[in-house]
């Protein structure tokens, strides 16, 4: 049976690749150290496949038809999408997919009353591309991207994301193959992409949220970190932390917070965490 | 809830931006015939003028999804090295002076804290 062998989360802000050196040197060093540590722990866990969760940023679906979750089922994934490569300062990359497991997630999810849309040619913006640049640059690990709606009303709640995460964990454990799976959440922390507070981050919220992860009390986090609280810390962007909550549901206990930077230059509160105990 | 709740999911500009980002030919039309492109997608005069004037406040007041606003500006100003010193910042400074001033003040405070 398949096994979840790692769970981690990181910010995917485009500045982390597109204009990395515009941030203070201290932030650059922290980001380099933390992503290197994530990669070290990922390699130590020896996953066969990364299940990577990210906001879709209105790229794969038009605003009149936004699924809550979408699974990429391709044999091979190619990114970034043309509109994003120059912005992200990235060359095109190719990562092998895992269509068998991806299709299983879609169909087994449906049997468990979880509606998952799917795409055979998913496009990638910063949400998948930036973490791939740092965590899987040599395409060593196969990829199953799962994009989610974090920005088009109605935005799902943290409680719903946690419920989806529990179901996703059950589905992954039910896969009859021997795969070792890492769950990687991307997005957040506080930011308001394109909103009136586009150039602002909420350091107080970010540190509070990361402290909740350090405490490791899932019930407390879900009670305190409401969607309203996320929206107050940056509308339409901070709720990318819903991806982190999906990953949280696959874990137990406290997370290691590897770094936090209130990186206005990168347009986002920027953080990296790894969980040690898996559910 | 937050600013994102103000978007009008039926607004033609939102449909146009979804299409333009995916299509190099439409992006070329943006540079040469924005008014014609807007007409084809059924934009109102107010939507077209808010885009032409690069005005984030009017765009959001009309119901453009906030995520598309900087993308609209990138179609005018270019895509690379989109830092805080870009023309985009100037557009936001004009449209949202209080919020942008607060953000820049925070950035200066963070830099002072680092010494």
Interface residues (C-beta under 8 A of the other chain):
Chain A: X14 X15 X18 X19 X22 X24 X26 X57 X58 X59 X62 X63 X64 X81 X82 X83 X86 X87 X89 X123 X151 X152 X153 X155 X192 X193 X194 X195 X196 X197 X198 X199 X200 X201 X203 X227 X228 X231 X232 X234 X235 X236 X262 X264 X265 X267
Chain B: X1 X2 X3 X4 X5 X7 X9 X10 X14 X15 X17 X18 X21 X22 X24 X27 X56 X57 X60 X65 X66 X67 X68 X69 X70 X71 X74 X79 X80 X81 X82 X83 X84 X89 X92 X95 X96 X99 X100 X102 X103 X104 X106 X107 X110 X111 X114
